[in-house]
Amino acid sequence: MKVTAVVPSYKPDEKLSGVIAGLRQAGFERIILVDDGSGEAYQELFRQAQLQPGCVLLRQEQNGGKGKALKTAFAWFLEHCEEDVGVVTVDGDGQHDPEDAVRCALALEESPDSLVLGVRRFDGREVPFRSAFGNKITVSCFRFLCGVRVSDTQTGLRAIGRDFLRALLEVPGDRYEYETNMLLATSRLGIPIREVPIHTVYLEQNATSHFNPLKDSWAIYQQIFRFLSVSLGSTAVDVALFLLVNWLLKGMGPELRLLWATAVARIISSLCNFTANRTLVFASRERPGPAMARYYTLCVAQAAASYGGVYLLSAVFPLPAAAAKIITDTLLFLASFQIQRQWVFAHRKISAKKKEETVHD
């Protein structure tokens, strides 16, 4: 098998040695075990696990989180395991079947440019409410906000190819949010996701898990909040410039003064909005010209839709114009976010050579 097993562990119990032994028996010849600053009281458990043939123990003096432990293992793998195509990450608490780890590893050997996820079912009685609820939230948000379609966002059983590992060393996050950021990075780098069904195992109602479905999924929601912040900031720029130009041209007739004030404010604020969305929200790497053409096409369509929506709601339904405007523009805000993510600033597929340059950058 050309895949190395990676096992991050923090304050393990007696199951750790069995996890390492199970991976060995399943066929993994190389295993990287990371002690994430568990402390002296747990060193005997790590020493017992390290006695397994092919197991390398890496230690972090202080607890840095699962993400940092994974990065430590990835860096060691890239330096010392040149013959392997990638790694498969396995939790150290016994909740991953070694045979499932093998299936994910074999899937990676077939598709070394993919991220392979071992996905569980969440409709069984054995699934704790916290895990099922957290997965439903993050799956829905991933699809709507990020355009990443996965059925299990919390799984720690993941097979990752060598090239993607290099990029993951630069992905932010030291704790559980790192696994969320890993999924987000697949969209940015054009990494396909392949899913492998695995057994659903929850020991002691998943009491050993430190995953917080809201706190550790914050990275998903940041994009929509950045989009909202940019929109509000652009609106403030538009109003401020309108008032400034209107004041500077106070000697001009009202028709031309208001026309110039509106045009100057809208042009500059839209350019600010385009630039901020391109760089801060959607992190587009495409040349700005084509994206700008799509952006202003959307602006024209959105303005027409806003007019039509307000007219329809105020004329057909007995709604005040202000209420119709709020409802219409709220719906258009959500639609604009999706259109800009999927069309205006979509991450186009890049060539293998360009992808290699992006990974190393």
Secondary structure as the mmCIF struct_conf table of DSSP 4:
data_model
#
loop_
_struct_conf.conf_type_id
_struct_conf.id
_struct_conf.beg_label_comp_id
_struct_conf.beg_label_asym_id
_struct_conf.beg_label_seq_id
_struct_conf.end_label_comp_id
_struct_conf.end_label_asym_id
_struct_conf.end_label_seq_id
STRN STRN1 VAL A 3 SER A 9
BEND BEND1 TYR A 10 LYS A 11
TURN_TY1_P TURN_TY1_P1 GLU A 14 GLU A 14
HELX_RH_AL_P HELX_RH_AL_P1 LYS A 15 ALA A 26
TURN_TY1_P TURN_TY1_P2 GLY A 27 GLY A 27
BEND BEND2 GLU A 29 GLU A 29
STRN STRN2 ILE A 31 ASP A 36
BEND BEND3 GLY A 37 GLY A 37
HELX_RH_3T_P HELX_RH_3T_P1 GLU A 40 TYR A 42
HELX_RH_AL_P HELX_RH_AL_P2 GLN A 43 GLN A 50
TURN_TY1_P TURN_TY1_P3 LEU A 51 LEU A 51
BEND BEND4 GLN A 52 GLN A 52
TURN_TY1_P TURN_TY1_P4 PRO A 53 GLY A 54
STRN STRN3 CYS A 55 GLN A 60
BEND BEND5 GLU A 61 GLN A 62
HELX_RH_AL_P HELX_RH_AL_P3 LYS A 66 HIS A 80
TURN_TY1_P TURN_TY1_P5 GLU A 82 GLU A 83
BEND BEND6 VAL A 85 VAL A 85
STRN STRN4 GLY A 86 THR A 89
TURN_TY1_P TURN_TY1_P6 GLY A 92 ASP A 93
BEND BEND7 GLY A 94 GLY A 94
BEND BEND8 HIS A 96 HIS A 96
HELX_RH_AL_P HELX_RH_AL_P4 PRO A 98 GLU A 110
TURN_TY1_P TURN_TY1_P7 PRO A 112 ASP A 113
BEND BEND9 SER A 114 SER A 114
STRN STRN5 LEU A 115 VAL A 119
BEND BEND10 GLY A 124 GLY A 124
TURN_TY1_P TURN_TY1_P8 ARG A 125 GLU A 126
BEND BEND11 VAL A 127 VAL A 127
HELX_RH_AL_P HELX_RH_AL_P5 PHE A 129 CYS A 141
HELX_RH_PI_P HELX_RH_PI_P1 PHE A 142 CYS A 146
BEND BEND12 SER A 151 SER A 151
BEND BEND13 THR A 153 GLN A 154
STRN STRN6 ARG A 158 GLY A 161
HELX_RH_AL_P HELX_RH_AL_P6 ARG A 162 LEU A 168
TURN_TY1_P TURN_TY1_P9 LEU A 169 GLU A 170
BEND BEND14 VAL A 171 VAL A 171
BEND BEND15 ASP A 174 ARG A 175
TURN_TY1_P TURN_TY1_P10 TYR A 176 TYR A 176
HELX_RH_AL_P HELX_RH_AL_P7 GLU A 177 LEU A 189
TURN_TY1_P TURN_TY1_P11 GLY A 190 GLY A 190
STRN STRN7 ILE A 193 PRO A 197
HELX_RH_3T_P HELX_RH_3T_P2 LEU A 203 ASN A 206
TURN_TY1_P TURN_TY1_P12 ALA A 207 THR A 208
TURN_TY1_P TURN_TY1_P13 PRO A 213 LEU A 214
HELX_RH_3T_P HELX_RH_3T_P3 LYS A 215 SER A 217
HELX_RH_AL_P HELX_RH_AL_P8 TRP A 218 LEU A 248
TURN_TY1_P TURN_TY1_P14 LEU A 249 GLY A 251
BEND BEND16 MET A 252 MET A 252
HELX_RH_AL_P HELX_RH_AL_P9 PRO A 254 ALA A 276
HELX_RH_PI_P HELX_RH_PI_P2 ASN A 277 VAL A 281
BEND BEND17 PHE A 282 PHE A 282
BEND BEND18 GLU A 286 GLU A 286
HELX_RH_AL_P HELX_RH_AL_P10 PRO A 288 VAL A 316
BEND BEND19 PHE A 317 PHE A 317
HELX_RH_AL_P HELX_RH_AL_P11 ALA A 321 ILE A 339
HELX_RH_PI_P HELX_RH_PI_P3 GLN A 340 VAL A 344
TURN_TY1_P TURN_TY1_P15 PHE A 345 PHE A 345
HELX_RH_AL_P HELX_RH_AL_P12 ALA A 352 HIS A 360
#
